[in-house]
Amino acid sequence: MSRHDPDQTLLAKAETLTEALPYMQRYAGQIFVVKYGGHAMGDPVAAKGFAADIVLLKAVGINPVVVHGGGPQIGAMLKKLGVESSFVNGLRVTDAETASIAEMVLSGAINKEIVGWITRAGGRAVGLSGKDAGLVTAEKVGGREADPTRGIERHVDLGFVGDPVAVDRAILDTLSAAGVIPVIAPIAAGVDGATYNINADTMAGAIAAALGATRLFLLTDVAGVLDKDGELLTDLTPAQIEALQADGTVTGGMIPKLETCVNAVKGGVEAAVILDGRVPHAMLVEIFTAKGAGTLVRA
């Protein structure tokens, strides 16, 4: 059954504070992991709204943890510095120079900008990366792509691109208990001592699973998962997602997002949601109303 009517605007569906109170009480003390990125992150108005929503979650007793991306900003810096980059299946091939630039942009400029937005919205935030306090340990990702000349797949060295293999939640628990909102850049050290760039969705999913989060939110640039008629699919299970991939309904960049959601719920997260981060307060509508917003994935 659909949780909401996609023909209505999100703001028109917003309920009164009294009606939202049971939802607030239900989630008090719970952990929400929010992946923030995409074009909304570059819009000052949207960024201020996002920060205010995160501060509100903390104010009503929810413990938000923010994991951010920064692909467009990394691309812009690489172009400015004259560094060429390429992609394999959506992952940036990352040599040592690119990895250094990615860490500078993600852990530096973007991370501290988000911390600043939250602070100005009245919250307390601390920026860190997976390298801080051993938060995340990564391992090198192996990439494969089609070889059109031979009709087979071939191995591609993605360089310093990693996947999370371990998460130590201690620093996040300490910060949350102190009333501080963690803001995490998707950079981590490997067991080999190297620094790895990690896909932000993947990083958020791993952290959500390690924390036993009640919700994982992937804020993106679309309303959610659409069927072949362009209608929003509001509720999905892993089995339904597998079928949608098999029949070609889900393609492109939505596939890894859904894989992140499936891995998260299989790892103990109650539910994961893909929703449009460009829509004002979409996350609050999802949390605090019965109708919700976006596509919710649960086992």
Buried (B, 14 or more C-beta within 10 A) or exposed (E): EEBBEBEEEBEEBBBEEEEBEEBBEEBEEBBBBBBBBBEBBBBEEBBEBBBBBBBBBBEBEBBBBBBBBBBEBBBEBBEEEEBEBEEBEEBBBBBEBBBEBBBBBBBEEBBBBBBBBBBEBEBBBBBBBBBBEBBBBBBBBEBEEEEEEEEEEEEBEBBBBBBBEBBBBEBBBEBBEEEBBBBBBBBBBBEEEBBBBBBBBBBBBBBBBBBEBBBBBBBBEBBBBBEEEEEBBBBBEBEEBEEBBEEEBBEEEBBBBBBBBBBBBEBEBBBBBBBBBBBBBBBBBBBBBEBBBBBBBBE
